Amino acid sequence: MRASSGAHPTLPGFLLGYRPSDDVSLAWRIVFTLLFLVLVGGVGYGLVAYTHLPLAPTRENVEIVATLEGHTKSVGRGGNAIPSFMTLPGTIAVLEPAMTKTDLLKPLNETDLSGGFCSASLAQQIRHQFPGFYEDWPDAKLERVAIEKYPDFQDRLCVLPSQLGVSPDDVVSYRLRPRTITEWTMLWSRTALITALFAVALLNVYYRLIVDRLSG
């Protein structure tokens, strides 16, 4: 951090508050140079560590791998679709239709979800919900009787634990989308700008406050 002693200070020199530091001992210059590098490097590293994190899981930042409803329909009547849904790549969460693009997806307790049952077969749903009661009933008869008594069962796909409080079309497996080139450019530009401003502030402190006290 040794300044030039030219008679006409440049604009960068003026912004740094420079003044000749020839009279500062070499030992002190080494100490403050090392301190400067450590502090600026630390600020730069801290900014990268705390601001270059993955995108927040908002509606605009996620790519939906599958919904529980869609996955259940694709599995069909082949048993409980939840175990295979939970093995899909991505993170399971709740995405409600009313959420805006900046709302965070709601976390979902996968242990509770694993206690549910999803199938395109209404008969299998009923047997899961009432174990031991309808084992001898043919599927067609059980579904017909159930729909006659509860017409809303016609399109039901899942029996989910009540504590979840969600419908199968709200349960999704998602992945975070990658940042765009523009987003990376803005992020790195902001990091570089803040680090540079901190470095300028340190140089001003050194040249304006410390050099005179250490000279001679």
N, C-alpha and C positions, 0 to 999 in steps of 0.2 A: 504494500500500500504506500508506495513512494511517489509523491507528486512531482510533476515538472515545475520548474521555477521560471517558466517563460513570462515575459512582461505582459502578454495579452492573453488572459485566460479564455479558453474556449467555453462554449455553452455547456458541454458535458462537465467540464471542470467546475464551472459555476454551480451547476446543479448538485455536484458532489461536495461543494463547499471546500474545494481543495486549497491547500497552501503548502509551500515547500516543507518537507519533513526531513531535509538533509541533516538537521541538527539533532534528530531523534536517534538514539543509539541503535546499532544494528540489532542488539538483543531484543529491545522493545519492539522494533519493527517486525522481527520474526515472531514474537509472541502475539502481536495483534494480527498479523497475517494469518497465523494458524487459527486464532480465535475467530477471525472473520470467516475463514473457510468452514470451520466446524459449525458456526451458527447458521450461515447461509445454507450449507448442505443439510443441516438438520431441519430447517424450515422447509426446504424443497422436498426432502424425504417425507416429512410429516404431512405435507399437502397431498403428495401422491398416495400415501397410506390411508388417509382419511377421506379423500374426495374422489379417488379413482376406484370407487367400489362398484360392484354390479348395480345395474339400474334397479330402482325400487319396483316392486311387483304391482304396478298400477295397471289398469285395464289397457292403457296405450302402450305399455312396455312388455306385454306378454304375448306369447304365441300359444294358442290352445292346441294341445296334443289331442285331447278327446274329452267329451263330457261323459258323465256316468250314464246318462240316458242313451246317448248314441252308442256307447260301448255295449250296453246291455242289449240293445236291439241287434247289434252285429253278432253277439254271442248266441242270441236266440234262446232256445229252450234247453240249452245244454248245461244247466246247473247255475250255481251262483256266479254272477259276473264280477262281483266285487274283488275277489282275490286277484284275478287277472288284470282288472283295472288298476289295482294298487301296484302292479309290477310294471306298468307302462313308464317310459322315460318321462321325467318331469316331476313337478311338485304338485301335490293335491291341495286344493283350496276351494273356496266358495266364491263364485262370480255371479252376483245377482243382477238381473236386468236393469234395476234402477241405478246401478253404480255409474258414475260419470267416468270419463277417461282418466281422470287424475286420482280416483279413489283406489286405495289399496285393496287387493283381494283379501278376503278374510281367511285366516288360518283355519284348518279343520283337523280335529283330533282323529287320526287314522285308526287308533285303537277302537274308538266308538264306531267308526265307519265299518270296521271289519266285523262288527257284531250284527250288521244288517244283511239283507238278502235281496239280490236283484236278479230278475229272470223275466224273459218274455212269456214264461209259463205262469199263468195266474194260479194254477193248481199247486205248483211248487212253492209259490209265495205263501199260499194259505197253509200248506203243511209246515212251512218254517214258522209261521206265526202261531200256529196251534199244533205243536208237535204231539203226535200220537192219536189225534182225533180223526183224521181223514186218510189214514194210510191205505185203507181198503177201498176207497172211493176211486172209480175211474176218473181220469183227468177231465174228460169231456163233461161228465155229470157234475163234478165238483165245480167246474168253472161256470156251467150253466146255472146251477142253483145260486152260486155266489153273485153272479151278475144280475139275476132276477131280484135278489134281495138288496144288493148294493150296486146300482147301475154305474156308479162312478168307478167301480173296479175294472170296468171295461178296458181302460187305457192305463191302468196302474202297472208299473214296472218294478217298483221297489218297496220293500218293507224296511224302513230305516229307523234307527233308535230315535226316540222322541227328543232326546237332549240335543241332537244335531240341529233340529229345526230347519231343515233344508229339503228341497225337492231334488230328484236326481238330475234334472237339467241345469241346476245351479252348481253342482259338484263338477269340477274340472281338474284335469291334469294339464299343467302349463309349463312352458319354458320361457326364460327371459330372452327377449330378442337382443341381438348384439347392437352395440352402439354404431351409429352411422359415422362415416368419415367426417362429416360436418360436426357431429357431437364430440368426436375425439379431438378434432382441431380446436374447438372452443374450450374444451376441458384443459388441454395442454397449454393453450394460450393463456388461460386464466392462471394456471399454476406458474408458468414462466413469469407473468406480469407481477404476481404477488411476491414471488421470490426476488425478482429484480427490484421491486420497490423496497423490500426489506433490506437488500444489499445497499441500496442508495442511502437509506436511513442510517445504516451502520457506518458508511463512509463519511456521512455528514457529521455524525457523532465523533468519529476519529479525527477528521481534519479540523472541525470547528471547535471542539472542546478538549481534545486530548493532546494534539500536536504541540500547542503552545506550552502546555504544562510539562511536557516531556522534553522539550527542546533544551539542549545544553546539559 
